[in-house]
Amino acid sequence: MDKYTKTILTIIAAAAVLVAAKLYMPPESPPPPPVRGDLLAIRQITDPQQRRAAFTNLLATLPIVWVHGGNIDASVSGSVEIDR
C-alpha cells in the first residue's frame, strides 16, 4: 500500500472508533426538576442576595417548553386527579 492509502484508511479507522465511542457513552441526563421542598428551603434564606441567587438557580432547572404557533394536543390514558 502506498502512503496515501494508509492515511485514508487511518482516518476511516479513527472515525469508526469515534462513532463507536459515541454510541457506547451514554448522554448526560438533565438535572431533576425542582420540587416544593426546594422552594420552601429558598424561603428560609434570610439574606436577600443569597435568596435571589438560589431562586435564579432554581428557575434555571425548570423544564421549559416553548411552542411557537400551532396546536397542542394532549391525550391521557387512564384517570387524572388534580388536588388543591
trRosetta pair geometry for C-beta under 8 A, 3 or more apart (Angstrom, degrees):
i j d omega theta_ij theta_ji phi_ij phi_ji
1 5 4.5 -117 -170 84 103 130
1 6 5.5 121 122 -54 124 87
1 9 7.8 -24 -175 3 155 141
2 5 5.3 95 56 10 72 102
2 6 7.3 -137 99 -3 37 92
3 6 5.8 -58 -149 38 32 111
3 7 6.3 34 154 -22 66 107
4 7 5.8 -56 -151 34 30 113
4 8 6.5 26 154 -16 65 106
5 8 5.8 -55 -147 38 32 109
5 9 6.2 27 156 -15 66 109
6 9 5.9 -58 -143 41 29 109
6 10 6.2 33 155 -23 64 108
7 10 5.7 -55 -148 34 28 113
7 11 6.5 28 154 -18 63 105
8 11 5.8 -55 -150 35 31 110
8 12 6.4 30 152 -17 65 106
9 12 5.6 -52 -145 38 34 113
9 13 6.2 36 154 -21 66 105
10 13 5.7 -53 -145 36 31 111
10 14 6.3 31 155 -19 64 105
11 14 5.8 -53 -146 36 30 110
11 15 6.4 31 154 -18 64 106
12 15 5.8 -55 -149 37 30 112
12 16 6.4 32 152 -20 64 106
13 16 5.6 -53 -149 35 32 113
13 17 6.5 33 152 -20 64 103
14 17 5.7 -52 -150 34 33 112
14 18 6.5 34 152 -18 65 105
15 18 5.6 -53 -149 36 33 112
15 19 6.4 34 153 -19 66 104
16 19 5.7 -52 -146 36 32 111
16 20 6.3 32 154 -17 65 106
17 20 5.7 -55 -147 39 31 110
17 21 6.3 32 154 -19 65 106
18 21 5.7 -53 -145 37 31 111
18 22 6.3 33 154 -21 64 106
19 22 5.7 -53 -148 35 31 113
19 23 6.5 28 154 -16 64 106
20 23 5.8 -56 -149 37 32 109
20 24 6.3 29 154 -20 65 110
21 24 5.7 -58 -145 38 32 110
21 25 6.1 20 163 -12 68 110
22 25 6.4 -58 -137 40 25 101
30 63 7.5 94 122 -90 152 100
31 61 5.2 -66 89 -136 127 110
32 61 7.8 21 84 175 42 124
33 61 6.5 154 -133 140 42 94
33 62 6.6 55 -143 -127 93 45
33 63 5.6 -61 -90 -7 116 102
34 38 4.2 -98 -162 57 103 153
34 39 6.9 100 148 -40 126 83
34 58 5.2 43 -77 -158 162 91
34 61 5.5 106 -37 90 96 121
34 62 6.7 -45 19 -77 107 72
35 38 5.5 114 56 -2 59 99
36 39 5.8 -57 -160 37 43 109
36 40 6.4 41 147 -18 72 106
37 40 5.4 -53 -144 39 37 113
37 41 6.3 42 155 -23 67 102
38 41 5.8 -52 -150 33 30 112
38 42 6.7 31 150 -19 62 103
38 58 5.9 154 142 -122 122 119
39 42 5.6 -51 -152 32 35 112
39 43 6.7 41 149 -24 64 101
39 58 6.9 115 -84 -170 68 158
40 43 5.5 -48 -152 28 37 116
40 44 7.0 34 152 -20 63 102
41 44 5.9 -56 -157 30 36 111
41 45 7.6 48 146 -32 61 93
41 54 7.9 -117 110 169 91 144
42 45 5.8 -39 -163 9 44 115
42 51 6.1 106 178 -150 83 76
42 54 4.8 -177 -120 115 99 123
42 55 5.5 109 -172 -73 147 77
42 58 6.3 -61 -57 -30 148 148
43 51 7.9 59 -109 -140 22 118
45 50 5.2 -131 177 105 132 106
45 51 4.3 172 91 -83 118 83
45 54 6.0 138 -11 19 162 149
46 51 7.7 -152 72 -47 7 118
47 50 4.0 60 82 18 113 111
47 51 6.4 176 86 -16 56 86
48 51 5.5 -55 -142 37 31 113
48 52 6.2 32 158 -20 66 105
49 52 5.8 -52 -147 35 31 110
49 53 6.4 30 154 -17 64 106
50 53 5.7 -54 -146 38 33 111
50 54 6.2 32 155 -18 66 106
51 54 5.8 -55 -146 38 29 109
51 55 6.2 29 154 -19 64 108
52 55 5.7 -55 -145 38 29 111
52 56 6.3 32 154 -21 64 106
53 56 5.7 -52 -147 35 30 112
53 57 6.4 30 153 -17 63 105
54 57 5.7 -54 -150 37 32 112
54 58 6.4 36 150 -22 64 105
55 58 5.4 -50 -148 34 34 115
55 59 6.5 35 152 -19 65 102
56 59 5.7 -51 -149 35 33 111
56 60 6.6 38 150 -25 63 103
57 60 5.5 -50 -152 29 34 116
57 61 7.1 27 153 -16 63 103
58 61 6.1 -63 -158 34 34 106
58 62 7.4 49 146 -39 63 93
59 62 5.7 -35 -158 2 43 118
67 70 6.7 -110 177 64 102 99
67 72 6.0 -52 -121 -63 167 114
76 80 5.5 -6 160 -45 160 123
